[in-house]
Structure formats: C-alpha cells, structure tokens
Amino acid sequence: MLLKKTYQAAAFAAVLSATLSCQAQAIEKDISQGWRFHAGDTPNGAQTDTPDSQWKTVAVPHDWAIMDRADGQPPFEA
C-alpha cells in the first residue's frame, strides 16, 4: 500500500513538473497590412498567382461598402 502511494506521488510530481516546465510559445504577427481588394468575381481568385496589381490596397479591418458612392451604388471607386 505504501509502495502504491509512493508511485502515485512520484507520477503526480512528474506530471506536475512537466506541465509547469512547458511554456506556451506564441508568435505575434501583424496581418492588418498587405491586403488588396477587388469588387466582384475574379476567375481563379483563390489562386496565389492571381494578378492583383490593379486591385486597391486596403488595411484590415476593411468594409468594402465604404467604396460605394454616397447613394450606395457602385462603381467601387479605386
């Protein structure tokens, strides 16, 4: 019985020690810049090689509706 409690205590100590020694490592990266916007459909737009040099550069958060005219109608002016 004493041996069982000793093993349990040792196992608990080992798990506790391993848990406390682990440190979370987070990487912070600013992803608010480097975005481009194009209103409407773009064939194959999800592809990484989609030409986007003519798209408007925006920062996120971005609301595409802000690019409408005052009356809410397109064109989405660049």
Backbone bond lengths (Angstrom), bond angles and torsions (degrees), N, CA, C in turn:
res aa  C-N    CA-C-N  psi(-1)  N-CA   C-N-CA  omega(-1)  CA-C   N-CA-C  phi
1 M - - - 1.452 - - 1.530 110.93 -
2 L 1.328 116.22 -42.82 1.449 120.62 178.78 1.529 110.49 -65.61
3 L 1.336 116.68 -37.73 1.453 121.86 179.34 1.536 110.66 -64.57
4 K 1.338 116.79 -39.75 1.456 121.74 179.58 1.529 110.37 -63.91
5 K 1.329 117.40 -43.13 1.459 121.27 179.68 1.529 110.43 -67.51
6 T 1.315 116.41 -34.97 1.465 120.10 178.15 1.526 110.15 -64.87
7 Y 1.338 116.81 -44.63 1.459 120.94 177.26 1.529 111.32 -62.97
8 Q 1.318 116.31 -41.51 1.463 120.01 179.21 1.530 110.81 -63.70
9 A 1.312 116.53 -43.20 1.461 120.80 179.28 1.529 110.55 -64.96
10 A 1.324 117.04 -40.45 1.460 120.96 179.71 1.535 110.10 -66.55
11 A 1.327 116.38 -41.88 1.462 120.31 179.02 1.527 110.29 -64.68
12 F 1.309 116.79 -42.59 1.461 121.05 178.68 1.526 110.30 -62.72
13 A 1.312 116.92 -44.25 1.461 121.27 179.47 1.529 110.87 -62.94
14 A 1.319 117.19 -39.97 1.460 120.91 179.85 1.532 111.13 -65.52
15 V 1.325 116.20 -44.22 1.465 120.45 179.54 1.530 110.04 -66.27
16 L 1.300 116.79 -42.89 1.464 121.20 179.44 1.528 110.48 -63.03
17 S 1.306 116.44 -44.18 1.452 121.00 179.38 1.525 111.45 -62.48
18 A 1.326 117.16 -43.61 1.460 121.29 179.47 1.525 111.17 -65.50
19 T 1.319 116.12 -38.52 1.454 120.92 -180.00 1.520 111.44 -67.29
20 L 1.305 116.65 -43.54 1.452 120.30 -178.09 1.524 112.58 -72.85
21 S 1.312 117.75 -25.82 1.460 119.87 -178.41 1.524 112.36 -83.32
22 C 1.328 117.31 -14.86 1.467 120.25 178.45 1.523 108.84 -80.31
23 Q 1.311 115.72 130.42 1.452 120.21 177.78 1.521 108.36 -116.98
24 A 1.300 114.52 135.18 1.464 119.19 177.42 1.515 108.48 -70.37
25 Q 1.306 115.80 135.48 1.448 120.26 178.65 1.521 107.66 -115.78
26 A 1.306 115.81 116.02 1.459 120.96 -179.79 1.522 109.11 -113.88
27 I 1.288 114.33 143.80 1.454 120.24 175.82 1.519 107.14 -109.18
28 E 1.315 116.07 123.85 1.455 120.27 177.36 1.514 108.45 -97.77
29 K 1.323 115.02 129.34 1.460 119.93 -179.77 1.517 108.63 -140.36
30 D 1.303 115.94 129.77 1.456 121.29 178.78 1.527 108.65 -79.91
31 I 1.320 116.61 114.68 1.465 120.56 -179.49 1.526 111.29 -110.31
32 S 1.331 117.63 19.04 1.454 119.79 -177.38 1.528 112.79 -82.62
33 Q 1.320 117.93 -12.70 1.461 121.65 -178.22 1.528 110.10 -111.08
34 G 1.317 115.74 165.28 1.456 120.49 175.30 1.519 114.92 85.77
35 W 1.318 117.11 17.88 1.459 120.53 -179.74 1.522 109.77 -99.32
36 R 1.324 116.06 150.34 1.460 121.85 175.08 1.525 108.23 -126.93
37 F 1.323 115.17 151.79 1.457 120.77 -175.76 1.527 110.13 -127.47
38 H 1.324 115.59 137.87 1.458 122.86 173.40 1.521 107.45 -139.68
39 A 1.312 116.15 122.38 1.467 119.73 179.14 1.520 109.41 -79.07
40 G 1.299 116.23 134.49 1.451 120.81 176.72 1.518 112.22 102.28
41 D 1.320 114.12 -179.98 1.462 120.72 -178.97 1.517 110.96 -77.60
42 T 1.298 115.13 144.97 1.460 122.01 174.75 1.521 106.94 -130.35
43 P 1.320 117.79 116.76 1.462 119.15 178.60 1.526 110.28 -56.98
44 N 1.309 116.18 130.92 1.470 122.67 -179.20 1.525 112.46 58.04
45 G 1.307 117.49 31.37 1.458 121.72 -177.04 1.513 114.62 -62.06
46 A 1.303 117.33 -20.67 1.466 120.73 179.87 1.523 112.28 -80.24
47 Q 1.321 117.16 -10.80 1.459 120.28 -178.85 1.529 110.07 -74.87
48 T 1.303 116.29 144.55 1.466 120.46 -177.96 1.521 113.00 -70.03
49 D 1.326 117.94 -17.90 1.460 119.98 -179.10 1.530 112.95 -100.44
50 T 1.340 117.18 17.67 1.453 121.25 177.78 1.530 108.89 -65.93
51 P 1.327 118.95 126.77 1.464 119.90 179.75 1.533 110.13 -67.01
52 D 1.309 116.61 123.12 1.464 120.54 -177.20 1.528 112.52 -129.41
53 S 1.311 117.97 16.43 1.465 120.06 -176.78 1.528 112.56 -65.55
54 Q 1.314 117.54 -23.01 1.463 120.74 179.82 1.534 112.28 -91.84
55 W 1.337 117.22 -2.53 1.454 120.86 179.90 1.525 109.80 -76.81
56 K 1.314 116.66 156.22 1.465 122.08 179.04 1.529 109.46 -77.44
57 T 1.323 116.12 133.90 1.463 120.89 175.96 1.520 108.50 -80.05
58 V 1.322 116.59 129.59 1.466 121.95 -179.96 1.521 109.51 -133.45
59 A 1.320 115.88 162.74 1.456 122.38 172.44 1.525 107.19 -112.65
60 V 1.298 117.14 144.89 1.458 119.90 178.45 1.524 109.28 -95.95
61 P 1.316 119.46 149.98 1.455 125.18 1.62 1.529 111.10 -69.56
62 H 1.314 114.23 144.57 1.468 121.06 -177.16 1.510 108.68 -134.17
63 D 1.306 115.65 137.69 1.463 121.66 177.24 1.524 107.68 -113.17
64 W 1.328 116.71 110.09 1.461 120.22 -176.31 1.517 112.07 -58.71
65 A 1.333 118.40 -26.98 1.463 121.67 -176.93 1.530 111.45 -66.40
66 I 1.313 117.76 -20.80 1.460 120.24 179.71 1.524 111.02 -65.04
67 M 1.325 116.35 -17.91 1.453 120.63 -178.63 1.531 112.17 -87.28
68 D 1.324 118.06 -4.63 1.462 121.36 176.45 1.529 109.80 -72.68
69 R 1.305 115.22 163.87 1.460 119.75 173.23 1.522 108.35 -70.90
70 A 1.307 115.24 169.46 1.469 120.12 -177.95 1.520 112.39 -58.41
71 D 1.345 117.67 -29.10 1.462 120.21 -179.79 1.528 112.22 -85.02
72 G 1.345 117.18 5.09 1.464 120.94 176.82 1.508 114.63 85.17
73 Q 1.310 117.34 2.93 1.452 121.23 -178.29 1.526 111.22 -98.29
74 P 1.341 116.03 149.75 1.462 119.43 172.26 1.525 108.44 -63.53
75 P 1.278 125.44 168.72 1.464 123.37 17.51 1.529 111.92 -81.63
76 F 1.278 114.76 156.07 1.449 122.01 176.68 1.522 105.47 -83.80
77 E 1.292 115.99 92.24 1.459 121.07 -171.88 1.518 111.53 -69.00
78 A 1.307 115.63 137.34 1.460 121.19 179.31 1.504 110.41 -88.97
